[in-house]
Amino acid sequence: MTNKKLLSTTQVAALLGISRVAVFNKIKKGEIKAIKVGRNYVIETDDVIGENLNDEEKRNIGAAVDRTVAEYGEVLRKLGRSDDKY
């Protein structure tokens, strides 16, 4: 038995910000690995988060993180300190 977290197609759709039909289309095209359980599909979390990103999407995420750190770096550092009280 595996300890990996499984997601439903509805959960994957919400996570990716797409419709369930789009999730089914990605499963059919092989873009998302899924396991058929009865009449339903389940998807391992690791197969959805991060692994299906292409190079451009990874660059976009990296750029967004860099902008966030540049703009909110001090706030993020303060939030990361457990000894600070707000």
Biopython code that builds the backbone (N, CA, C, O; Angstrom):
import numpy as np
from Bio.PDB.StructureBuilder import StructureBuilder

atoms = [
    (1, "MET", "N", (0.840, -1.191, 0.000)),
    (1, "MET", "CA", (0.000, 0.000, 0.000)),
    (1, "MET", "C", (0.879, 1.246, 0.000)),
    (1, "MET", "O", (1.900, 1.281, 0.688)),
    (2, "THR", "N", (0.508, 2.240, -0.740)),
    (2, "THR", "CA", (1.284, 3.468, -0.848)),
    (2, "THR", "C", (0.794, 4.510, 0.149)),
    (2, "THR", "O", (-0.386, 4.536, 0.497)),
    (3, "ASN", "N", (1.691, 5.357, 0.600)),
    (3, "ASN", "CA", (1.340, 6.428, 1.519)),
    (3, "ASN", "C", (1.128, 7.751, 0.801)),
    (3, "ASN", "O", (0.997, 8.787, 1.452)),
    (4, "LYS", "N", (1.093, 7.739, -0.512)),
    (4, "LYS", "CA", (0.934, 8.964, -1.270)),
    (4, "LYS", "C", (-0.499, 9.453, -1.184)),
    (4, "LYS", "O", (-1.444, 8.667, -1.122)),
    (5, "LYS", "N", (-0.635, 10.767, -1.181)),
    (5, "LYS", "CA", (-1.962, 11.366, -1.128)),
    (5, "LYS", "C", (-2.591, 11.330, -2.516)),
    (5, "LYS", "O", (-1.953, 11.670, -3.512)),
    (6, "LEU", "N", (-3.829, 10.921, -2.563)),
    (6, "LEU", "CA", (-4.555, 10.845, -3.825)),
    (6, "LEU", "C", (-5.584, 11.964, -3.892)),
    (6, "LEU", "O", (-6.195, 12.332, -2.889)),
    (7, "LEU", "N", (-5.759, 12.493, -5.090)),
    (7, "LEU", "CA", (-6.714, 13.566, -5.319)),
    (7, "LEU", "C", (-7.772, 13.114, -6.314)),
    (7, "LEU", "O", (-7.497, 12.314, -7.208)),
    (8, "SER", "N", (-8.973, 13.627, -6.154)),
    (8, "SER", "CA", (-10.034, 13.363, -7.125)),
    (8, "SER", "C", (-9.869, 14.320, -8.303)),
    (8, "SER", "O", (-9.105, 15.282, -8.229)),
    (9, "THR", "N", (-10.577, 14.053, -9.366)),
    (9, "THR", "CA", (-10.519, 14.946, -10.527)),
    (9, "THR", "C", (-11.058, 16.330, -10.169)),
    (9, "THR", "O", (-10.580, 17.334, -10.697)),
    (10, "THR", "N", (-12.032, 16.391, -9.290)),
    (10, "THR", "CA", (-12.574, 17.674, -8.843)),
    (10, "THR", "C", (-11.514, 18.470, -8.086)),
    (10, "THR", "O", (-11.371, 19.675, -8.293)),
    (11, "GLN", "N", (-10.771, 17.792, -7.207)),
    (11, "GLN", "CA", (-9.710, 18.458, -6.456)),
    (11, "GLN", "C", (-8.599, 18.943, -7.377)),
    (11, "GLN", "O", (-8.079, 20.045, -7.197)),
    (12, "VAL", "N", (-8.235, 18.133, -8.355)),
    (12, "VAL", "CA", (-7.185, 18.522, -9.302)),
    (12, "VAL", "C", (-7.647, 19.726, -10.122)),
    (12, "VAL", "O", (-6.873, 20.651, -10.367)),
    (13, "ALA", "N", (-8.899, 19.710, -10.541)),
    (13, "ALA", "CA", (-9.431, 20.837, -11.307)),
    (13, "ALA", "C", (-9.342, 22.129, -10.496)),
    (13, "ALA", "O", (-8.932, 23.165, -11.019)),
    (14, "ALA", "N", (-9.722, 22.071, -9.234)),
    (14, "ALA", "CA", (-9.659, 23.259, -8.375)),
    (14, "ALA", "C", (-8.208, 23.695, -8.165)),
    (14, "ALA", "O", (-7.903, 24.887, -8.191)),
    (15, "LEU", "N", (-7.329, 22.739, -7.959)),
    (15, "LEU", "CA", (-5.921, 23.032, -7.727)),
    (15, "LEU", "C", (-5.280, 23.703, -8.933)),
    (15, "LEU", "O", (-4.495, 24.639, -8.783)),
    (16, "LEU", "N", (-5.610, 23.232, -10.118)),
    (16, "LEU", "CA", (-5.023, 23.764, -11.345)),
    (16, "LEU", "C", (-5.793, 24.947, -11.919)),
    (16, "LEU", "O", (-5.318, 25.618, -12.836)),
    (17, "GLY", "N", (-6.987, 25.202, -11.374)),
    (17, "GLY", "CA", (-7.797, 26.306, -11.872)),
    (17, "GLY", "C", (-8.391, 26.026, -13.238)),
    (17, "GLY", "O", (-8.542, 26.934, -14.055)),
    (18, "ILE", "N", (-8.729, 24.761, -13.486)),
    (18, "ILE", "CA", (-9.333, 24.372, -14.761)),
    (18, "ILE", "C", (-10.602, 23.568, -14.465)),
    (18, "ILE", "O", (-10.874, 23.234, -13.312)),
    (19, "SER", "N", (-11.365, 23.263, -15.495)),
    (19, "SER", "CA", (-12.593, 22.495, -15.310)),
    (19, "SER", "C", (-12.293, 20.999, -15.180)),
    (19, "SER", "O", (-11.204, 20.540, -15.524)),
    (20, "ARG", "N", (-13.272, 20.254, -14.680)),
    (20, "ARG", "CA", (-13.113, 18.798, -14.597)),
    (20, "ARG", "C", (-12.966, 18.204, -15.989)),
    (20, "ARG", "O", (-12.217, 17.245, -16.179)),
    (21, "VAL", "N", (-13.670, 18.761, -16.957)),
    (21, "VAL", "CA", (-13.573, 18.273, -18.337)),
    (21, "VAL", "C", (-12.133, 18.444, -18.836)),
    (21, "VAL", "O", (-11.602, 17.568, -19.518)),
    (22, "ALA", "N", (-11.512, 19.567, -18.497)),
    (22, "ALA", "CA", (-10.121, 19.798, -18.901)),
    (22, "ALA", "C", (-9.195, 18.782, -18.233)),
    (22, "ALA", "O", (-8.228, 18.323, -18.841)),
    (23, "VAL", "N", (-9.496, 18.432, -16.980)),
    (23, "VAL", "CA", (-8.697, 17.408, -16.289)),
    (23, "VAL", "C", (-8.830, 16.075, -17.024)),
    (23, "VAL", "O", (-7.829, 15.404, -17.275)),
    (24, "PHE", "N", (-10.058, 15.690, -17.370)),
    (24, "PHE", "CA", (-10.273, 14.439, -18.104)),
    (24, "PHE", "C", (-9.541, 14.462, -19.446)),
    (24, "PHE", "O", (-8.965, 13.456, -19.860)),
    (25, "ASN", "N", (-9.564, 15.614, -20.123)),
    (25, "ASN", "CA", (-8.852, 15.729, -21.398)),
    (25, "ASN", "C", (-7.348, 15.554, -21.207)),
    (25, "ASN", "O", (-6.690, 14.900, -22.017)),
    (26, "LYS", "N", (-6.798, 16.139, -20.134)),
    (26, "LYS", "CA", (-5.369, 15.984, -19.853)),
    (26, "LYS", "C", (-5.030, 14.540, -19.502)),
    (26, "LYS", "O", (-3.961, 14.048, -19.862)),
    (27, "ILE", "N", (-5.933, 13.862, -18.802)),
    (27, "ILE", "CA", (-5.723, 12.436, -18.498)),
    (27, "ILE", "C", (-5.708, 11.637, -19.796)),
    (27, "ILE", "O", (-4.838, 10.792, -20.009)),
    (28, "LYS", "N", (-6.680, 11.915, -20.658)),
    (28, "LYS", "CA", (-6.787, 11.199, -21.929)),
    (28, "LYS", "C", (-5.551, 11.412, -22.809)),
    (28, "LYS", "O", (-5.101, 10.488, -23.486)),
    (29, "LYS", "N", (-5.001, 12.641, -22.795)),
    (29, "LYS", "CA", (-3.807, 12.959, -23.590)),
    (29, "LYS", "C", (-2.525, 12.447, -22.940)),
    (29, "LYS", "O", (-1.466, 12.456, -23.568)),
    (30, "GLY", "N", (-2.614, 12.001, -21.691)),
    (30, "GLY", "CA", (-1.427, 11.526, -20.991)),
    (30, "GLY", "C", (-0.645, 12.631, -20.298)),
    (30, "GLY", "O", (0.471, 12.401, -19.831)),
    (31, "GLU", "N", (-1.215, 13.823, -20.226)),
    (31, "GLU", "CA", (-0.545, 14.951, -19.585)),
    (31, "GLU", "C", (-0.614, 14.850, -18.060)),
    (31, "GLU", "O", (0.229, 15.398, -17.350)),
    (32, "ILE", "N", (-1.626, 14.145, -17.573)),
    (32, "ILE", "CA", (-1.770, 13.882, -16.142)),
    (32, "ILE", "C", (-1.901, 12.376, -15.978)),
    (32, "ILE", "O", (-2.760, 11.747, -16.596)),
    (33, "LYS", "N", (-1.034, 11.800, -15.133)),
    (33, "LYS", "CA", (-1.140, 10.370, -14.851)),
    (33, "LYS", "C", (-2.269, 10.158, -13.858)),
    (33, "LYS", "O", (-2.357, 10.854, -12.846)),
    (34, "ALA", "N", (-3.128, 9.198, -14.149)),
    (34, "ALA", "CA", (-4.258, 8.917, -13.270)),
    (34, "ALA", "C", (-4.445, 7.415, -13.146)),
    (34, "ALA", "O", (-4.045, 6.636, -14.010)),
    (35, "ILE", "N", (-5.065, 7.042, -12.044)),
    (35, "ILE", "CA", (-5.361, 5.641, -11.771)),
    (35, "ILE", "C", (-6.878, 5.504, -11.754)),
    (35, "ILE", "O", (-7.574, 6.239, -11.053)),
    (36, "LYS", "N", (-7.380, 4.552, -12.535)),
    (36, "LYS", "CA", (-8.817, 4.344, -12.570)),
    (36, "LYS", "C", (-9.221, 3.460, -11.390)),
    (36, "LYS", "O", (-8.698, 2.360, -11.211)),
    (37, "VAL", "N", (-10.156, 3.961, -10.596)),
    (37, "VAL", "CA", (-10.683, 3.229, -9.453)),
    (37, "VAL", "C", (-12.187, 3.144, -9.660)),
    (37, "VAL", "O", (-12.912, 4.116, -9.445)),
    (38, "GLY", "N", (-12.641, 1.986, -10.074)),
    (38, "GLY", "CA", (-14.066, 1.858, -10.412)),
    (38, "GLY", "C", (-14.370, 2.717, -11.619)),
    (38, "GLY", "O", (-13.742, 2.579, -12.669)),
    (39, "ARG", "N", (-15.336, 3.602, -11.464)),
    (39, "ARG", "CA", (-15.706, 4.513, -12.553)),
    (39, "ARG", "C", (-14.960, 5.840, -12.465)),
    (39, "ARG", "O", (-15.097, 6.683, -13.351)),
    (40, "ASN", "N", (-14.183, 6.034, -11.422)),
    (40, "ASN", "CA", (-13.526, 7.312, -11.173)),
    (40, "ASN", "C", (-12.022, 7.225, -11.382)),
    (40, "ASN", "O", (-11.445, 6.139, -11.440)),
    (41, "TYR", "N", (-11.402, 8.393, -11.492)),
    (41, "TYR", "CA", (-9.953, 8.494, -11.564)),
    (41, "TYR", "C", (-9.440, 9.148, -10.290)),
    (41, "TYR", "O", (-10.097, 10.015, -9.715)),
    (42, "VAL", "N", (-8.260, 8.722, -9.857)),
    (42, "VAL", "CA", (-7.552, 9.409, -8.784)),
    (42, "VAL", "C", (-6.163, 9.750, -9.296)),
    (42, "VAL", "O", (-5.601, 9.045, -10.134)),
    (43, "ILE", "N", (-5.622, 10.842, -8.780)),
    (43, "ILE", "CA", (-4.334, 11.342, -9.234)),
    (43, "ILE", "C", (-3.457, 11.548, -8.011)),
    (43, "ILE", "O", (-3.890, 12.143, -7.024)),
    (44, "GLU", "N", (-2.223, 11.057, -8.075)),
    (44, "GLU", "CA", (-1.294, 11.275, -6.975)),
    (44, "GLU", "C", (-0.886, 12.745, -6.948)),
    (44, "GLU", "O", (-0.644, 13.350, -7.992)),
    (45, "THR", "N", (-0.813, 13.305, -5.758)),
    (45, "THR", "CA", (-0.468, 14.714, -5.591)),
    (45, "THR", "C", (0.829, 15.056, -6.300)),
    (45, "THR", "O", (0.918, 16.090, -6.962)),
    (46, "ASP", "N", (1.835, 14.203, -6.171)),
    (46, "ASP", "CA", (3.142, 14.463, -6.795)),
    (46, "ASP", "C", (3.059, 14.559, -8.317)),
    (46, "ASP", "O", (3.892, 15.216, -8.942)),
    (47, "ASP", "N", (2.064, 13.911, -8.913)),
    (47, "ASP", "CA", (1.915, 13.945, -10.363)),
    (47, "ASP", "C", (1.299, 15.247, -10.844)),
    (47, "ASP", "O", (1.333, 15.543, -12.038)),
    (48, "VAL", "N", (0.737, 16.028, -9.933)),
    (48, "VAL", "CA", (0.074, 17.274, -10.313)),
    (48, "VAL", "C", (0.906, 18.486, -9.928)),
    (48, "VAL", "O", (0.998, 19.449, -10.690)),
    (49, "ILE", "N", (1.499, 18.440, -8.768)),
    (49, "ILE", "CA", (2.207, 19.603, -8.248)),
    (49, "ILE", "C", (3.667, 19.576, -8.689)),
    (49, "ILE", "O", (4.443, 18.723, -8.258)),
    (50, "GLY", "N", (4.023, 20.504, -9.539)),
    (50, "GLY", "CA", (5.429, 20.682, -9.907)),
    (50, "GLY", "C", (5.935, 19.826, -11.037)),
    (50, "GLY", "O", (6.703, 20.316, -11.866)),
    (51, "GLU", "N", (5.548, 18.583, -11.112)),
    (51, "GLU", "CA", (6.138, 17.700, -12.104)),
    (51, "GLU", "C", (5.592, 17.937, -13.510)),
    (51, "GLU", "O", (6.252, 17.591, -14.490)),
    (52, "ASN", "N", (4.407, 18.518, -13.623)),
    (52, "ASN", "CA", (3.823, 18.733, -14.935)),
    (52, "ASN", "C", (4.079, 20.135, -15.472)),
    (52, "ASN", "O", (3.464, 20.544, -16.456)),
    (53, "LEU", "N", (4.976, 20.868, -14.835)),
    (53, "LEU", "CA", (5.279, 22.211, -15.291)),
    (53, "LEU", "C", (6.309, 22.160, -16.413)),
    (53, "LEU", "O", (7.290, 21.418, -16.347)),
    (54, "ASN", "N", (6.065, 22.962, -17.441)),
    (54, "ASN", "CA", (7.072, 23.055, -18.496)),
    (54, "ASN", "C", (8.082, 24.131, -18.102)),
    (54, "ASN", "O", (7.905, 24.807, -17.088)),
    (55, "ASP", "N", (9.126, 24.290, -18.890)),
    (55, "ASP", "CA", (10.196, 25.230, -18.554)),
    (55, "ASP", "C", (9.692, 26.659, -18.426)),
    (55, "ASP", "O", (10.121, 27.388, -17.531)),
    (56, "GLU", "N", (8.793, 27.067, -19.304)),
    (56, "GLU", "CA", (8.265, 28.442, -19.249)),
    (56, "GLU", "C", (7.482, 28.673, -17.961)),
    (56, "GLU", "O", (7.621, 29.721, -17.331)),
    (57, "GLU", "N", (6.658, 27.698, -17.563)),
    (57, "GLU", "CA", (5.896, 27.825, -16.328)),
    (57, "GLU", "C", (6.825, 27.889, -15.118)),
    (57, "GLU", "O", (6.580, 28.654, -14.186)),
    (58, "LYS", "N", (7.892, 27.087, -15.129)),
    (58, "LYS", "CA", (8.864, 27.130, -14.037)),
    (58, "LYS", "C", (9.549, 28.488, -13.970)),
    (58, "LYS", "O", (9.757, 29.025, -12.882)),
    (59, "ARG", "N", (9.905, 29.055, -15.140)),
    (59, "ARG", "CA", (10.521, 30.388, -15.165)),
    (59, "ARG", "C", (9.553, 31.444, -14.639)),
    (59, "ARG", "O", (9.949, 32.337, -13.889)),
    (60, "ASN", "N", (8.284, 31.341, -15.032)),
    (60, "ASN", "CA", (7.272, 32.294, -14.567)),
    (60, "ASN", "C", (7.112, 32.231, -13.053)),
    (60, "ASN", "O", (7.007, 33.264, -12.393)),
    (61, "ILE", "N", (7.094, 31.037, -12.512)),
    (61, "ILE", "CA", (6.983, 30.879, -11.062)),
    (61, "ILE", "C", (8.218, 31.449, -10.381)),
    (61, "ILE", "O", (8.103, 32.151, -9.376)),
    (62, "GLY", "N", (9.390, 31.157, -10.915)),
    (62, "GLY", "CA", (10.631, 31.693, -10.362)),
    (62, "GLY", "C", (10.645, 33.215, -10.374)),
    (62, "GLY", "O", (11.062, 33.845, -9.402)),
    (63, "ALA", "N", (10.189, 33.803, -11.476)),
    (63, "ALA", "CA", (10.143, 35.262, -11.578)),
    (63, "ALA", "C", (9.151, 35.844, -10.571)),
    (63, "ALA", "O", (9.414, 36.886, -9.971)),
    (64, "ALA", "N", (8.019, 35.177, -10.386)),
    (64, "ALA", "CA", (7.025, 35.651, -9.416)),
    (64, "ALA", "C", (7.577, 35.583, -7.995)),
    (64, "ALA", "O", (7.347, 36.486, -7.191)),
    (65, "VAL", "N", (8.298, 34.520, -7.692)),
    (65, "VAL", "CA", (8.919, 34.392, -6.363)),
    (65, "VAL", "C", (9.962, 35.490, -6.176)),
    (65, "VAL", "O", (10.019, 36.116, -5.117)),
    (66, "ASP", "N", (10.781, 35.728, -7.187)),
    (66, "ASP", "CA", (11.802, 36.772, -7.098)),
    (66, "ASP", "C", (11.174, 38.147, -6.867)),
    (66, "ASP", "O", (11.661, 38.917, -6.039)),
    (67, "ARG", "N", (10.096, 38.462, -7.594)),
    (67, "ARG", "CA", (9.406, 39.745, -7.413)),
    (67, "ARG", "C", (8.825, 39.867, -6.011)),
    (67, "ARG", "O", (8.904, 40.924, -5.384)),
    (68, "THR", "N", (8.238, 38.770, -5.523)),
    (68, "THR", "CA", (7.649, 38.772, -4.186)),
    (68, "THR", "C", (8.710, 39.006, -3.124)),
    (68, "THR", "O", (8.515, 39.805, -2.208)),
    (69, "VAL", "N", (9.828, 38.312, -3.245)),
    (69, "VAL", "CA", (10.916, 38.469, -2.269)),
    (69, "VAL", "C", (11.483, 39.883, -2.335)),
    (69, "VAL", "O", (11.772, 40.487, -1.302)),
    (70, "ALA", "N", (11.642, 40.414, -3.553)),
    (70, "ALA", "CA", (12.179, 41.768, -3.703)),
    (70, "ALA", "C", (11.240, 42.801, -3.077)),
    (70, "ALA", "O", (11.695, 43.746, -2.432)),
    (71, "GLU", "N", (9.958, 42.625, -3.263)),
    (71, "GLU", "CA", (8.988, 43.604, -2.780)),
    (71, "GLU", "C", (8.627, 43.419, -1.309)),
    (71, "GLU", "O", (8.423, 44.400, -0.594)),
    (72, "TYR", "N", (8.547, 42.170, -0.851)),
    (72, "TYR", "CA", (8.064, 41.896, 0.498)),
    (72, "TYR", "C", (9.079, 41.139, 1.351)),
    (72, "TYR", "O", (8.710, 40.523, 2.351)),
    (73, "GLY", "N", (10.344, 41.182, 0.966)),
    (73, "GLY", "CA", (11.374, 40.415, 1.652)),
    (73, "GLY", "C", (11.421, 40.632, 3.149)),
    (73, "GLY", "O", (11.485, 39.669, 3.914)),
    (74, "GLU", "N", (11.389, 41.894, 3.583)),
    (74, "GLU", "CA", (11.462, 42.193, 5.019)),
    (74, "GLU", "C", (10.239, 41.645, 5.752)),
    (74, "GLU", "O", (10.368, 41.093, 6.844)),
    (75, "VAL", "N", (9.082, 41.792, 5.171)),
    (75, "VAL", "CA", (7.856, 41.262, 5.787)),
    (75, "VAL", "C", (7.939, 39.743, 5.878)),
    (75, "VAL", "O", (7.576, 39.165, 6.902)),
    (76, "LEU", "N", (8.408, 39.099, 4.829)),
    (76, "LEU", "CA", (8.538, 37.644, 4.845)),
    (76, "LEU", "C", (9.528, 37.186, 5.915)),
    (76, "LEU", "O", (9.302, 36.181, 6.589)),
    (77, "ARG", "N", (10.625, 37.930, 6.067)),
    (77, "ARG", "CA", (11.598, 37.586, 7.114)),
    (77, "ARG", "C", (10.967, 37.705, 8.498)),
    (77, "ARG", "O", (11.170, 36.847, 9.357)),
    (78, "LYS", "N", (10.203, 38.770, 8.707)),
    (78, "LYS", "CA", (9.539, 38.948, 10.008)),
    (78, "LYS", "C", (8.516, 37.842, 10.262)),
    (78, "LYS", "O", (8.400, 37.337, 11.378)),
    (79, "LEU", "N", (7.788, 37.477, 9.231)),
    (79, "LEU", "CA", (6.799, 36.403, 9.381)),
    (79, "LEU", "C", (7.467, 35.074, 9.677)),
    (79, "LEU", "O", (6.884, 34.218, 10.344)),
    (80, "GLY", "N", (8.676, 34.896, 9.190)),
    (80, "GLY", "CA", (9.400, 33.657, 9.389)),
    (80, "GLY", "C", (10.018, 33.508, 10.772)),
    (80, "GLY", "O", (10.413, 32.409, 11.164)),
    (81, "ARG", "N", (10.102, 34.601, 11.506)),
    (81, "ARG", "CA", (10.685, 34.553, 12.848)),
    (81, "ARG", "C", (9.628, 34.136, 13.849)),
    (81, "ARG", "O", (8.558, 34.742, 13.922)),
    (82, "SER", "N", (9.921, 33.114, 14.611)),
    (82, "SER", "CA", (8.939, 32.629, 15.587)),
    (82, "SER", "C", (8.925, 33.459, 16.861)),
    (82, "SER", "O", (7.970, 33.389, 17.633)),
    (83, "ASP", "N", (9.990, 34.258, 17.093)),
    (83, "ASP", "CA", (10.057, 35.014, 18.340)),
    (83, "ASP", "C", (9.395, 36.375, 18.256)),
    (83, "ASP", "O", (9.216, 37.032, 19.281)),
    (84, "ASP", "N", (9.020, 36.825, 17.040)),
    (84, "ASP", "CA", (8.349, 38.108, 16.892)),
    (84, "ASP", "C", (6.885, 37.999, 17.249)),
    (84, "ASP", "O", (6.235, 37.009, 16.912)),
    (85, "LYS", "N", (6.358, 39.000, 17.925)),
    (85, "LYS", "CA", (4.940, 39.059, 18.278)),
    (85, "LYS", "C", (4.296, 40.185, 17.477)),
    (85, "LYS", "O", (4.882, 41.254, 17.306)),
    (86, "TYR", "N", (3.109, 39.936, 17.001)),
    (86, "TYR", "CA", (2.388, 40.957, 16.228)),
    (86, "TYR", "C", (1.113, 41.315, 16.905)),
    (86, "TYR", "O", (0.365, 42.157, 16.408)),
]
sb = StructureBuilder()
sb.init_structure("model")
sb.init_model(0)
sb.init_chain("A")
sb.init_seg("    ")
for serial, (resi, resn, name, xyz) in enumerate(atoms, 1):
    if name == "N":
        sb.init_residue(resn, " ", resi, " ")
    sb.init_atom(name, np.array(xyz, "f"), 0.0, 1.0, " ", f" {name:<3s}", serial, name[0])
structure = sb.get_structure()
